[in-house]
Amino acid sequence: MYIEKLNLINYKCFEGKYTIEFKEGVNILVGNNGEGKSTILEGINLTLSGLLNGKYLKNEISQYLFNKNVVKKYIADLKAGGKQEILPSIEIELFINSKTPEKLKELAILKGNNNSDRLDKHGIKLEIKFDDSYLKEYEILIKDKEIITLPIEYYQMKWSSFGRDSLTSRIIPLKSILIDSSSTKYQNGSDLYISKIIKNYLDEDKKVGISQAFRQVKEEFMRSEYISKINDDLKEKIDRKKLEISVDLSTQNSWENTLITILDEIPFHQIGKGDQCIIKSKLALQHEKTSQAQILLIEEPENHLSHTKLNELMKIIEEESKGKQVILSTHSPFVANKLGLNNLILLKNRKNTRLTELNKETYKFFKKLPGYNTLRLILSQKSILVEGDSDELIFQKYFMIKNEDKLPINKGIDVISCGLTFKRFLEIAILLNENVGVITDNDGDYLNNIEERYRDYTKYENIKVFADKRGDLNTLEPQFVNVNVNDIKKLSEIVREKKKKVETEAELIEFMIKNKSEWALRVFESNQILEYPEYIKKAVEWCNDEE
């Protein structure tokens, strides 16, 4: 079983109806902050479990679950004397499918057209809507009082199948588990997240054993001569009423809230955040309930993890998720590349796009070499691809000159050093219609190395390639010396830390080629006025073009 589609209506950041489709296996949600990645994961888990942040939704309904624009419109309509009987509602719809006939039979109880698409499908619908039984109270409220917030006390949660039958979590044949390794909820020094996971590993006999052991500890505490003496002293000081120091005996399973997890003799909440994240994720992924769940929802697994630890976690996710559907959110290009760009869903401006049409070799390339920062290109307004550090520094320096000392990133333009893998990145840019510029050397043959090599890419309006046509000026270094040839002494003084004599053009070019990053950094940090190659200028002009 797997989720094939999700509809979110008026839930949190999604105003109106938002639809996203998923496939079997891995689905990777990427997007800038505020695009709704966490909300999508939360909405799925909520609809399958009825739980929000570990608590039953029916007891946690609040105005903040509703899209704020929808609430503002409702209040404005009331003040303007509009249709007062129409109150905002939330709907979350999960379309569920299976390619196995046996599993489809299990889903039969969910089939119907009780969804906003009016399709006869298998699915689950969760609604937060006005309870009509409060209609009279509501009419009195809006008549006698100016409403400035949503009257949430008159709302109810309705959980039903597409066949219109009421549901409970036990009836739903599809199970999910939400793994958020970044959550840190402490109570009495105990990490509730990990304590809950470990507690769930125990069978009933072990739970009873722990409960009895805990009671023995409590009884021993009460029998202590020190506690007895303190309580005797309290009796003398307080008249009539009996005041004592004791241990919490108010609940049958109070031991659960007293457990604290220890790792190598150190309380779990005192170890490093990175170790916390990977242990939480491992325990959750290897837990018995995870093996029963068909849907794994994973929130930003990269949190607090080093590159090595993240690679370790990716292997665990790949191994433990076999035969399951994974829906994962991330800001990490390593995670996206490692799990496959063909599984990526880009969330941008309330639309979602899949990278399903890239060349198969490109998918393999980024999966084998996941260090490339593909997400920077995907999430930026414009990108400039360069071969190395010197090109990046010189481009950024001229950009700052033309933009009041602002770096490209300050205007939403990312400069990405990607060696000679331009074509791999350009495939992504074409598919997503991202604006991307390439700054590159002609390497002595403009016709073959620029025109012919990029012919299939430059026919797209969103792709621009910037290079000089002169074969004798084959790289950035001779280009830069050439435009500053009339002030070769000043350039030499800037790019060399110590200058012993006046240099020729050839000597300076040779030094710069041997010290690419060094000379470019000195130009970048210099306040001296220099000239810049024409193709660098054109690249900056293209970046500044607002179209």
Secondary structure, DSSP 4 states (H G I P E B T S, - for coil): -EEEEEEEESBTT--SEEEEE--SSEEEEE--TTSSHHHHHHHHHHHHH-EETTEEGGGT--GGGB-HHHHHHHHHHHHTT--TT----EEEEEEEE-SSHHHHHHGGGGEES-STT---EEEEEEEEEE-GGGHHHHHHHHHHS---S--GGGEEEEEEETTS-B--TTT-S--EEEEETT---EETTEEHHHHHHHHHHS-HHHHHHHHHHHHHHHHHHHH-HHHHHHHHHHHHHSSSS--------SSTTGGGGT---EETTEEGGGS-HHHHHHHHHHHHHTSHHHHH-SEEEEE-TTTT--HHHHHHHHHHHHHHTTTSEEEEE-S-HHHHHHH-GGGEEEEETTEEEE--SS-HHHHHHHHHSTTS-HHHHHHSSEEEEESSHHHHHHHHHHHHHHTTT--GGGGTEEEEE-TT-HHHHHHHHHHHT-EEEEE---TT-HIIIIIITTHHHHTSTTEEEE----TTS-SHHHHHHHHTGGGHHHHHHHH-SS--SPPPHHHHHHHHHHTHHHHHHHHHH--S-----HHHHHHHHHHH---
